[in-house]
Amino acid sequence: MKYVYALLALLALAVALEWHGHHRGYDDGVAATQKSAQKQIDAANGDRNFAIAERDATAQTLANVQRLLDAKKRELQVANYFADAAMAERAGLQKQLTAATAARDDALRKAAHDSPDCADLAHLPICPAVAERLWGTTAGAQADARH
């Protein structure tokens, strides 16, 4: 009986060791699975954090570009306003210059026709450029008018 007890004790020890080994193997497998899953979770979290940081940096860059474009747009609007004002002023000055030039030419022609000294010159052959300037006609028209 002593052997039976020893055998039973030995059998109980073998079952306990097997149970413990099996249980320990299961625990080790679960731990390895959890460790692997945790590595994947950590990698995914790192990727997510990197993507978030990249998204935020891109959004900041886009906001900076938008601010720069808005500032340039305002500068262009101001420049266009001043360019329009300058063009309007130029048009007004051009009209004044044209009117002043026409008035001066008319005054020269009138003075040439009204002056006795100039009236004598009207019958002489004269270069077309001078005739145009004095009487507003060419020398050929002057010759035709005299005949």
Secondary structure as GFF3:
##gff-version 3
##sequence-region A 1 147
A	DSSP	alpha_helix	2	114	.	.	.	ID=ss1
A	DSSP	alpha_helix	116	121	.	.	.	ID=ss2
A	DSSP	alpha_helix	128	135	.	.	.	ID=ss3
A	DSSP	alpha_helix	139	146	.	.	.	ID=ss4
###
